[in-house]
Amino acid sequence: MIRILSSFVLLILFFQTEAQVYHSCPVHSPGGMYENPLYDQWLSAYDIKHYRLSLEVRNTDTQIAGVAEVFIQASRTLDTLVLELQDGLAISEIMYSDQQTDPLYPAENALEYQHMDKVLYIELDRTRNEGQLFWVKITYGGDAGQDRGFFAGITHKRDNDYGFDVTYTLSEPHNARDWFPAKQVLEDKIDSVTFRLICDKGLLAGSNGLLVHTEDAGDAHILTWKTHYPMAYYLIAFAVADYMDYSFYAPLAEAND
């Protein structure tokens, strides 16, 4: 028997254009492809293997709160981890763990950091050499939308005729940093993502991949989505609204079909 899961229809349009925009400036020749100015010194020092995101979201505004856990592999000597995150989101804590599976974050694993000009500089506990793996856990929150309209990485919209509210992300090309700590470099494909979305029980929240678990949390519920398909940073997405759940089983005639 094959279970066909059709939790709800989630429509997010991603433009099929170059994510790295073209521009001209004194550093790059006219018509050259955009290169993240943080890449050579900072972002080229590591690869992102996995994200574990856990965010409280709602459909009436762009307030978010939660945790981003990032599984990192050093590609050269690394003593400062740099990610991009808009200044409007406040960071309350950053921790690290050397446990590759089921990481723990004791109080003594807190890290020093600076957050300025949309860049997060994290001073690691020690220098990591090429190939070494570790986790970083960033606790943060705030208004991710910042009233930037279409060019925000996260947006809230309301249909005045039907009273329908929705909050959704659209991170292309350089707006992932609006709502989660990101490495905005196309060459570094994220291997996999686990995304826990916490919202009111009257709402449903969708993200990339498959819905693998749903659990109660008082007046809220937690929907866990997983994907193991390598993707660019700007393709991580979610939407939350008063969606409807359509799930059904379709039995086959033969047991081995």
N, C-alpha and C positions, 0 to 999 in steps of 0.2 A: 504494500500500500504506500502510495506516495502522498505525503501531506503537501498540499499546495497552500502556502501561506501568502495571503494577500492582505496585509494588515491595514493598509490604506494607500490611497494614491497620493504620492508625494511628488509634486511638480516643482523642480528647481531647474532653471534654464542656465546652462553654462555656455557661454559664447565660444564658438569654435574658431578662435583667433589666437594669435600669438600671446602667451601669457606674459612674456617679457617684451615690454613695449619698446618701440624704436624712438631714438631721440638723438640730438646732437649737442655736444658740449665741448669745452676745451680739452677735456681728458680723452674723450672718445671721438673717433672720426665720424663725420656726418653719415647718418644711415646705419651706424653700428648698432648691434643688439645691446639692450640694456644689461649691465652687470651690476649686481648688488654691491654697493661701495664697501660693505662690511666683509665681502667674501675673502679677499686675499689674506687679510690679517687675522680674521676671526672665524668666519663661517666655514672655511676650507679645512679647519682643524678637526672636524668630526662629522660623522654620519648619524642620522636619526634612524633607529631600527623600529621603534614602536612608540605609539602614543596610547596612554590610558587617560582619557578625559572623563571627568565626573562633574557635571554642571547642573545647577538649579536654574531652570528657565521658565518663562511664562509667555503667554501670547498677547499680553496687553502693553508690553514695553520691552526695552532692550537691556534691562537689568539682568546680570548673570552673577553667579557666585559658585565657586567650587575649586577644583584641583586639576592641574595638568601634570601627569607623570610622564617623563620622557626618558626612553631607553637609548643611551648614547654609546657609540663606539668611536674612540679616538682614532683619527687617521694620521696624526702626527703628535708630537709633544703638545700637551694641552694643560694649561693651568688656569685659564679663564674661559668659561663657557659663555657664549654670547647668543642671545635670542632676541627677536623683535616682539615688542608688545607696546600698544599705545599707552600714553601717559595717563589717560583717563581711568585706567584700571589700577586699583591699589593692590599691592602685594603685601600680604601679612606674614608670609613665612616661605623660606626655601630650604629644603632638606636634600640629603643625598643618601644613597644606599649602594653597597657593593654586591648585594645579593641579587643574582640574575633572575631568579624565580621567587615569587612571593616576597618582594622587598619589604623590609621594615625600616622605620625612620625614627630611631630613638632621639631624644632631645639633644644629645651631644652631637648629632649629625647636622645641626643647623649650619647654614652657609651665609657668609656676608655677600652683599650685592649692592649694586647701584642701578637705579632705574631712571633714565633721563633721555630726552630727545627720541622717544619711541624705541629705545634700545635697553636691553637688560643685560648687565655685566655681572656674572656670577663667579666669585672667587672660589675655586675648588679647594678642598681640604688638602690636596697634594697634587703634584704633577702626574698626569696620566700619560702613559706611553702609547705608541701606535698599537692598535688592536685591543686595548683594554676596554672593558664594558662596565657601565655603571648607570644608575638611575638618578634622576633629579626630579623632585616633587615641588611644584610651585602652587601655593595657595593664594588665590586672588579673587577679585570681584569688583563690581561697579557698573556704571552705565556704559555699555560697549558701543551703543549707537551714536551717541554724541551729536544727534541731529544733523548728520552729514548727508542725509538724503540718499540718492541712488549710489553714491560713491562710498557709502559705509559698508563694512564687511558684514554687518548685521543690521536688520531693518524691521520695524514694526509697521504694519498696515492695518487699516480698518475699513471694511465695506459698510458704508453708512446706510445702504438700502436694507441689508440683512443683519446688520450688527455683528458681522463676523470679523474676529481679530486673528491675526497671524503674525508670528515673529519668525524670521528666516535669515539665513546667511547667504552671502554671495561674495566670495573672497577674491575673485579674479580681478585684476592681476596681482595687486600688492596689498590686499586688505585683510588677509588672514590674521595679521597682527592686531586687528581691531578687537578680536574676541578670544584668541588663545596665543600663548607664546610660540612663535613660529620661526623656522629657518626658511626664508623666502628665496630659495635657490632651486631652480627646476631640476638640476642634475641630481640632486639628492632626493630620490623617491622614498617615501615613507613605506616601510615594508608592510606594516599592518597597524590597525587601529581598533581599540576597544573604547566605546563611547557609552557612558551611563548618563542618561538624561532624566532628571528629576523634575516632575511637573505635577500639577493638580490632577486628581483622579478623573476630572471631567474633561481632560485634554489628552491628546496623544502626541508624542514627539518621535520624529523619524530621523534617521541618519544613514550613513553608508553601510552597505552590506546586508546582513541578516539580523533580524530581531531574535536574539538567542535566550533572553530571559526577561521576565517581568515579575516584580515583587512589590508588595504593599509597603508603604512607609507612612502610616497614619493617614492624614488627609491627602497625601501625595502617593504617587507610585514611581518606581524606577524602571525605566526601559533600557535594557542593555543591547547595544548593536555591536556587531563585529564584522570586520572585513580583513582579509589576508591578501588583498590585491594591491600591489605596489602602486602608489599614486603620488601626484604632485601635491604640495602643501595646500594649494588653493582649492582642491577638490574635497577636502574635509568639510562637511556641511551638516546642518540640522534645520528642521522646521518644527514648530510647535503650534497647534491650533486645536479647535474642536472637531478633529477628524473622526471618521467612523471606521470601525474595524470590521472587515469582511474576511472571515476565515472559514474554510470548509475542507473536507476530505473528499478525495476522488479515488475510490477503489478501482483497481484494474481487474480485468477478467481472469488473468493468469497470475499465479503467485510469483512467478519468476520474471514477469514483465517489468 
